[in-house]
Amino acid sequence: SDLAALVGSGCAHSEPVLIDQSRIDALADATEDRQWIHIDPERAANGPFGATIAHGFLTLSLLPKLMHSAFAIDDVRMGVNYGANRVRFPAPVPVGSRVQARFKLLAFDAIDGGAQLTIEATIERLGHAKPVCVAEQVVRQYV
């Protein structure tokens, strides 16, 4: 319930995460999304970005890791991802990039057994002004 007072404020910044080719390849294998722009460094070197780029969904899938490094919510027994609102990928993430997220609590709603939080996540590529992913993550925390 202490989180209710933080609605509308920035919560935290995550630690940076390196996006290397092995991470990109692992997502390609898991999802079977093997488009050349992600997994063929030679062909991608001559493509529109000059290198392979991360899948947008790889960037999005890092939210739990990024959130975990940014802040902790005490006195909960379990947290679950409930969904995401308005996900956008405004800029690419070339291989070798480091990404970091900043979080802002948009809503706190009491639910049976806990709370539902809506958190704005802005993932940025270090050294670049344009975000690479902006999403509203909806999580449930149970006490």
C-alpha positions in Angstrom: 0.0 0.0 0.0 3.0 2.3 0.4 3.4 2.3 -3.4 0.1 4.2 -3.9 1.9 7.4 -2.8 4.4 6.9 -5.6 1.8 7.0 -8.5 3.0 9.5 -11.1 6.6 9.5 -10.0 9.7 7.9 -11.4 10.6 4.8 -9.5 14.1 3.8 -10.6 16.7 3.1 -13.3 18.0 -0.4 -14.1 21.5 -1.7 -14.5 22.6 -1.8 -18.2 22.3 -5.0 -20.1 24.6 -6.0 -23.1 22.8 -7.1 -26.2 25.2 -9.5 -27.8 24.7 -11.9 -30.7 24.4 -15.0 -28.5 21.4 -13.3 -26.7 19.8 -12.4 -30.1 20.4 -16.0 -31.4 18.9 -17.5 -28.3 15.7 -15.6 -28.8 15.7 -16.5 -32.5 16.0 -20.2 -31.5 13.3 -20.0 -28.8 10.8 -18.2 -31.0 11.8 -19.5 -34.4 12.0 -15.9 -35.7 15.2 -16.3 -37.7 14.9 -13.3 -40.0 18.4 -12.4 -41.4 18.4 -8.9 -39.9 18.7 -10.6 -36.5 20.9 -13.7 -37.1 23.1 -13.2 -40.2 25.9 -10.8 -39.3 27.4 -10.9 -42.8 24.2 -10.0 -44.6 23.1 -7.5 -41.9 26.4 -5.7 -42.3 25.1 -4.6 -45.7 21.6 -4.0 -44.5 19.8 -0.8 -43.3 21.4 -0.8 -39.8 25.0 -2.0 -40.7 24.8 -4.9 -38.2 22.3 -7.4 -36.8 19.7 -5.9 -34.5 17.8 -7.3 -31.6 14.2 -8.5 -32.0 11.8 -6.0 -30.6 10.4 -8.8 -28.5 13.9 -9.5 -27.1 14.0 -5.9 -25.8 10.5 -6.3 -24.3 11.3 -9.6 -22.8 14.1 -8.0 -20.8 11.6 -6.0 -18.7 11.6 -8.4 -15.8 15.4 -8.5 -15.6 15.6 -4.7 -15.9 12.9 -4.2 -13.4 14.5 -6.6 -10.9 17.8 -4.7 -11.1 16.0 -1.3 -10.6 13.9 -1.9 -7.5 12.4 -4.5 -5.2 8.9 -4.6 -3.6 9.1 -5.9 -0.1 6.6 -8.1 1.7 5.2 -9.8 -1.4 5.1 -13.6 -1.8 4.6 -13.6 -5.5 4.6 -11.3 -8.5 3.2 -12.1 -12.0 3.2 -10.4 -15.3 -0.4 -9.6 -16.1 0.1 -7.9 -19.5 1.4 -4.9 -21.4 -0.3 -1.9 -22.8 0.8 0.3 -25.8 4.1 -1.4 -26.6 6.2 0.5 -29.2 9.8 0.0 -30.6 10.8 3.5 -31.8 14.4 2.7 -32.6 16.5 -0.4 -33.3 19.0 -2.1 -31.0 22.1 -3.0 -32.9 24.2 -5.9 -31.6 26.8 -4.8 -29.1 24.4 -2.1 -27.6 23.8 -1.7 -23.9 20.3 -1.0 -22.9 18.9 0.4 -19.6 15.4 1.1 -18.4 13.7 3.7 -16.4 10.4 3.1 -14.7 7.5 5.3 -13.6 4.5 4.0 -11.6 1.4 5.0 -13.5 -1.3 3.3 -11.4 -1.8 1.3 -8.2 -5.0 -0.7 -7.8 -5.9 -2.9 -4.9 -6.9 -6.4 -5.9 -7.9 -9.4 -3.9 -4.8 -10.6 -2.2 -2.5 -7.8 -3.3 -2.1 -5.0 -5.8 -2.0 -4.4 -9.6 0.6 -2.0 -10.7 0.8 -0.3 -14.1 4.4 0.7 -14.7 5.7 2.8 -17.6 9.0 1.3 -18.8 11.2 3.2 -21.2 14.2 1.2 -22.4 17.0 3.3 -23.8 20.1 2.4 -25.8 23.0 3.9 -23.8 24.5 6.9 -25.7 21.4 7.5 -27.8 18.5 9.9 -27.1 15.6 7.9 -28.8 14.1 5.1 -26.7 14.2 1.6 -28.2 11.1 0.4 -26.3 8.3 2.1 -24.5 5.6 0.0 -22.8 3.2 0.0 -20.0 3.8 -3.2 -18.0 0.9 -4.5 -15.8 2.1 -6.6 -12.9 0.3 -8.1 -10.0 1.9 -8.4 -6.6 0.4 -10.8 -4.1 1.0 -10.5 -0.3 
